[in-house]
Amino acid sequence: MRKILIFSILTLICSACSEKGRFYSKEAESLPLEVVVQRFDRDFLALDSAALAEKYPDFYQIYVRNILELPALEVEKFKADSAVRALCADVEKEYSSVSDVEQTLTKAFKYYKYYFPEKQVPKVSFHVSGFNQCVITLPGRVSVSADYYLGKDYPLYATVAYQYEVPYLTRNHLPVDVMLGWLSSEFPTEDYRLLESMINHGKVMYLLEAFLPEYEMCEILSYSPEQFAWCEEHEKRIWHSIVENKELYSTDWRTIMKYTQPAPFTSGYSQEHSPGRLGVYMGWKIVSSFMKAHKELSLSDLMSTTDAQEIMRYY
């Protein structure tokens, strides 16, 4: 009985570990790293331009010129605008505390640092863009426009966002987009051919799956469960269509965008059921097959493997 009990306990332990995924690591989770969100959105209203430039020397000028797209003299007028102040108030109401966001990002960036120790963990900040840009990355910083993550029922989204985007403009999805933005800046996804673009996107999706194990893959892909199920059911058909239409090695930017850029559906497939970015989904499936065939490879090894043809061979 004692041997049976010990065996049962070990089985349960092994099952629990396996559920955490192939890249689960106690060492990663114990790294002395903590993500603290810098509240530029609050400081923007509370401080003048000189104080903001001093506190955020790497970000303030970029924020004004590239995100708000304003002349320096117009900043104070922008701050005083009643619509802007109302939007900032809504952000403050939703994000009076960000401890849950910080906890999720801390865990994700611990895994990032563990598997890529040579990489820098960025500062993370919130800003308000007036629905201009969701996530912006700079050397050493990733900043997220918190006004884009106020919940799918936020009334202004009906006029400023595409309908297919609205379900993911939520607090829960914000960490996914932060990690996606940063990883895409560190491991560029676009390439000269569709195949390479698919594989590059697939690699990033595979990293997100490892770094955000609490999220379902459909959430990481920004798919509904129904859309993800459709992809799983029609996976072979999607692949055969890409190959038969001679799109796999296409260098046409329109073809690449069709398969990799956000859209309500993918042209040439079911408008009712297919999601956009089918090439990203297929890239993730190809990369997953490659990694299943190479249990010895680390995440760093995967990102160093640049031969898309070799990776595809295992699909």
C-alpha positions as CSV (number, residue, x, y, z in Angstrom):
1,M,0.0,0.0,0.0
2,R,2.9,2.4,0.9
3,K,4.5,1.8,-2.6
4,I,1.1,2.4,-4.3
5,L,0.6,5.6,-2.3
6,I,4.1,6.9,-3.2
7,F,3.6,6.0,-6.9
8,S,0.2,7.9,-6.9
9,I,1.7,11.0,-5.3
10,L,4.6,11.0,-7.8
11,T,2.1,10.6,-10.6
12,L,0.1,13.6,-9.4
13,I,3.2,15.7,-9.1
14,C,4.3,14.8,-12.6
15,S,0.9,15.6,-13.9
16,A,0.8,18.9,-12.2
17,C,4.2,19.8,-13.6
18,S,3.3,18.8,-17.1
19,E,0.2,21.0,-17.0
20,K,2.5,24.0,-16.5
21,G,4.0,23.3,-19.9
22,R,7.3,22.2,-21.3
23,F,9.2,25.4,-20.3
24,Y,7.9,25.7,-16.8
25,S,10.8,26.5,-14.5
26,K,11.0,27.1,-10.7
27,E,14.3,28.9,-11.3
28,A,12.6,31.3,-13.7
29,E,9.8,32.1,-11.3
30,S,12.3,32.8,-8.5
31,L,14.3,35.4,-10.4
32,P,14.6,38.6,-8.4
33,L,12.7,40.7,-11.0
34,E,9.6,42.8,-10.5
35,V,7.7,44.8,-13.1
36,V,6.3,48.1,-11.7
37,V,4.1,50.0,-14.1
38,Q,5.2,53.6,-14.4
39,R,2.1,55.8,-14.5
40,F,3.0,58.3,-17.1
41,D,-0.7,58.8,-17.7
42,R,-1.1,60.2,-14.2
43,D,2.0,62.3,-14.3
44,F,1.0,63.7,-17.7
45,L,-1.9,65.6,-16.0
46,A,-0.1,66.3,-12.7
47,L,3.3,67.7,-14.0
48,D,4.3,70.4,-16.5
49,S,6.2,69.7,-19.6
50,A,9.6,70.4,-18.2
51,A,9.1,68.0,-15.2
52,L,7.7,65.3,-17.5
53,A,10.7,65.6,-19.8
54,E,13.0,65.3,-16.8
55,K,11.2,62.3,-15.3
56,Y,10.7,60.5,-18.6
57,P,13.7,61.6,-20.8
58,D,13.4,58.6,-23.0
59,F,9.7,58.9,-23.6
60,Y,8.2,62.4,-23.2
61,Q,9.3,63.9,-26.6
62,I,8.3,60.7,-28.4
63,Y,4.9,60.8,-26.7
64,V,4.2,64.4,-27.8
65,R,5.7,64.1,-31.4
66,N,4.9,60.6,-32.4
67,I,1.9,59.5,-30.3
68,L,-0.1,62.7,-29.8
69,E,1.4,64.2,-33.0
70,L,1.2,67.7,-31.5
71,P,3.5,70.7,-31.5
72,A,5.0,71.3,-28.1
73,L,2.9,74.5,-27.7
74,E,-0.3,72.5,-28.0
75,V,0.3,70.1,-25.2
76,E,-1.3,72.2,-22.4
77,K,-4.3,72.8,-24.6
78,F,-4.6,69.0,-25.1
79,K,-4.4,68.4,-21.4
80,A,-7.2,71.0,-20.7
81,D,-9.6,69.5,-23.3
82,S,-12.7,68.2,-21.5
83,A,-12.9,65.0,-23.6
84,V,-9.2,64.2,-22.8
85,R,-9.7,64.8,-19.1
86,A,-12.9,62.6,-19.1
87,L,-10.9,59.8,-20.9
88,C,-8.1,60.1,-18.3
89,A,-10.7,59.9,-15.6
90,D,-12.1,56.7,-17.1
91,V,-8.5,55.2,-17.2
92,E,-7.9,56.2,-13.6
93,K,-11.2,54.6,-12.6
94,E,-10.4,51.3,-14.4
95,Y,-6.7,51.2,-13.4
96,S,-6.7,52.8,-9.9
97,S,-4.7,49.6,-9.0
98,V,-2.6,47.7,-11.5
99,S,-1.3,45.0,-9.2
100,D,-2.8,42.2,-11.3
101,V,-1.3,43.6,-14.5
102,E,2.1,43.9,-12.7
103,Q,1.9,40.4,-11.4
104,T,1.2,38.9,-14.9
105,L,3.9,40.9,-16.6
106,T,6.4,40.1,-13.8
107,K,5.9,36.4,-14.3
108,A,6.1,36.7,-18.1
109,F,9.2,38.9,-18.1
110,K,10.9,36.5,-15.6
111,Y,10.5,33.7,-18.1
112,Y,11.7,36.1,-20.9
113,K,14.9,36.9,-18.8
114,Y,15.4,33.3,-17.8
115,Y,15.4,32.0,-21.4
116,F,17.1,35.1,-22.9
117,P,19.5,36.3,-20.2
118,E,21.3,38.6,-22.6
119,K,18.1,40.5,-23.3
120,Q,17.0,43.6,-21.4
121,V,13.8,43.7,-19.5
122,P,12.1,47.0,-20.5
123,K,10.4,49.6,-18.3
124,V,6.7,49.3,-18.6
125,S,4.5,52.4,-18.6
126,F,0.9,53.5,-19.2
127,H,-0.1,56.5,-21.3
128,V,-3.3,57.9,-22.8
129,S,-3.1,58.4,-26.6
130,G,-6.7,59.4,-27.4
131,F,-7.1,56.1,-29.2
132,N,-4.1,56.7,-31.3
133,Q,-1.7,53.8,-30.7
134,C,-2.1,50.7,-28.5
135,V,1.4,49.7,-27.7
136,I,4.7,51.5,-28.5
137,T,8.2,50.1,-28.0
138,L,11.4,52.1,-27.6
139,P,14.9,51.0,-26.6
140,G,14.4,49.9,-23.0
141,R,10.7,50.8,-22.7
142,V,7.3,49.5,-23.7
143,S,4.3,51.8,-23.1
144,V,0.7,50.8,-23.5
145,S,-2.2,53.2,-24.2
146,A,-4.5,52.3,-21.3
147,D,-7.4,54.1,-22.9
148,Y,-7.5,51.2,-25.4
149,Y,-8.2,48.6,-22.6
150,L,-11.3,49.9,-20.8
151,G,-13.5,46.9,-21.6
152,K,-15.4,45.6,-24.5
153,D,-18.5,47.6,-23.4
154,Y,-16.8,50.9,-23.2
155,P,-19.1,53.2,-25.3
156,L,-16.5,55.1,-27.3
157,Y,-15.1,51.9,-28.9
158,A,-18.1,51.7,-31.2
159,T,-16.8,54.7,-33.0
160,V,-13.0,54.5,-32.7
161,A,-12.3,50.7,-33.1
162,Y,-13.1,48.0,-35.6
163,Q,-15.9,45.7,-34.4
164,Y,-13.6,42.6,-34.5
165,E,-11.0,44.4,-32.2
166,V,-13.5,45.4,-29.5
167,P,-13.6,42.0,-27.6
168,Y,-9.9,42.2,-26.9
169,L,-9.8,45.9,-25.7
170,T,-9.9,44.6,-22.1
171,R,-7.8,44.7,-18.9
172,N,-7.2,40.9,-19.2
173,H,-5.8,41.3,-22.7
174,L,-3.5,44.2,-22.0
175,P,-0.6,42.0,-20.8
176,V,-0.8,39.9,-23.9
177,D,-0.5,43.0,-26.1
178,V,2.4,44.3,-24.0
179,M,4.3,41.1,-24.4
180,L,3.4,40.8,-28.1
181,G,4.6,44.4,-28.7
182,W,7.9,43.8,-26.9
183,L,8.7,40.4,-28.3
184,S,7.9,41.6,-31.9
185,S,10.4,44.5,-31.4
186,E,13.1,42.1,-30.2
187,F,12.3,39.4,-32.7
188,P,11.0,41.1,-35.9
189,T,8.2,39.2,-37.5
190,E,7.9,40.7,-41.0
191,D,10.0,39.3,-43.8
192,Y,10.3,39.3,-47.6
193,R,8.3,36.1,-48.2
194,L,5.1,34.8,-46.7
195,L,6.8,31.6,-45.4
196,E,9.4,33.5,-43.4
197,S,6.7,35.9,-42.1
198,M,4.5,33.1,-41.0
199,I,7.4,31.3,-39.2
200,N,8.5,34.5,-37.5
201,H,5.0,35.3,-36.2
202,G,4.7,31.7,-35.2
203,K,7.9,31.9,-33.1
204,V,6.6,34.9,-31.2
205,M,3.2,33.1,-30.6
206,Y,5.1,30.1,-29.3
207,L,7.1,32.4,-26.9
208,L,3.8,34.0,-25.7
209,E,2.3,30.6,-25.1
210,A,5.4,29.7,-22.9
211,F,5.5,33.1,-21.1
212,L,1.7,33.4,-20.5
213,P,0.7,29.9,-19.5
214,E,-2.5,31.2,-17.8
215,Y,-3.9,32.3,-21.1
216,E,-5.6,30.0,-23.6
217,M,-4.1,30.0,-27.1
218,C,-7.2,31.6,-28.6
219,E,-6.7,34.6,-26.3
220,I,-3.1,34.9,-27.3
221,L,-4.1,34.9,-31.0
222,S,-6.9,37.3,-30.3
223,Y,-9.4,34.7,-31.6
224,S,-12.8,33.8,-30.1
225,P,-13.1,30.1,-29.0
226,E,-15.3,29.6,-32.0
227,Q,-12.7,31.1,-34.4
228,F,-10.0,29.0,-32.9
229,A,-12.1,25.8,-33.2
230,W,-12.7,26.7,-36.9
231,C,-9.0,27.0,-37.5
232,E,-8.3,23.6,-35.8
233,E,-11.0,22.0,-37.8
234,H,-9.9,23.5,-41.1
235,E,-6.1,23.5,-40.5
236,K,-5.2,21.1,-43.4
237,R,-7.5,22.9,-45.8
238,I,-5.8,26.3,-44.9
239,W,-2.4,24.8,-45.5
240,H,-3.4,23.1,-48.8
241,S,-5.0,26.4,-50.0
242,I,-1.8,28.4,-49.3
243,V,0.3,25.8,-51.1
244,E,-2.0,25.2,-54.0
245,N,-2.5,28.9,-54.6
246,K,1.3,29.3,-54.8
247,E,1.2,31.8,-51.9
248,L,3.7,30.2,-49.6
249,Y,6.8,31.7,-51.3
250,S,5.0,34.9,-52.3
251,T,6.9,38.1,-51.9
252,D,3.9,40.2,-52.7
253,W,3.2,42.5,-49.7
254,R,-0.5,42.3,-50.2
255,T,-0.4,38.5,-49.8
256,I,1.8,38.8,-46.7
257,M,-0.5,41.3,-45.2
258,K,-3.6,39.2,-46.0
259,Y,-2.2,36.4,-43.8
260,T,-0.4,38.3,-41.1
261,Q,-2.2,41.6,-40.4
262,P,-5.3,42.0,-38.2
263,A,-8.6,41.8,-40.1
264,P,-12.2,40.6,-39.4
265,F,-11.6,37.5,-41.6
266,T,-9.0,36.2,-44.0
267,S,-9.8,36.9,-47.7
268,G,-10.5,33.8,-49.6
269,Y,-11.9,31.9,-46.6
270,S,-15.2,31.9,-44.8
271,Q,-16.2,35.5,-44.0
272,E,-18.5,34.2,-41.3
273,H,-16.2,31.9,-39.5
274,S,-12.5,32.5,-40.4
275,P,-10.5,34.9,-38.3
276,G,-7.9,37.2,-39.7
277,R,-4.1,36.5,-39.5
278,L,-4.5,32.8,-40.6
279,G,-0.8,32.9,-41.5
280,V,0.0,33.7,-37.9
281,Y,-2.0,30.7,-36.7
282,M,-0.4,28.4,-39.3
283,G,3.1,29.7,-38.3
284,W,2.4,28.8,-34.7
285,K,1.3,25.3,-35.7
286,I,4.4,24.8,-37.8
287,V,6.7,26.0,-35.1
288,S,4.9,23.9,-32.5
289,S,5.4,20.8,-34.7
290,F,9.1,21.6,-35.1
291,M,9.6,22.0,-31.3
292,K,7.7,18.7,-30.6
293,A,10.1,17.0,-33.0
294,H,13.1,18.6,-31.2
295,K,12.7,18.2,-27.5
296,E,16.3,19.1,-27.0
297,L,15.9,22.6,-28.2
298,S,15.5,25.6,-25.9
299,L,13.5,28.7,-26.7
300,S,16.8,30.5,-27.5
301,D,17.7,27.7,-29.9
302,L,14.3,28.2,-31.6
303,M,14.8,31.9,-32.1
304,S,18.3,31.3,-33.4
305,T,17.0,28.9,-36.1
306,T,16.6,31.1,-39.1
307,D,16.0,28.5,-41.8
308,A,12.2,28.6,-42.3
309,Q,12.4,25.8,-44.8
310,E,14.0,23.5,-42.2
311,I,11.3,24.4,-39.6
312,M,8.5,23.8,-42.1
313,R,9.9,20.3,-42.9
314,Y,8.5,19.0,-39.6
315,Y,5.0,20.2,-40.2
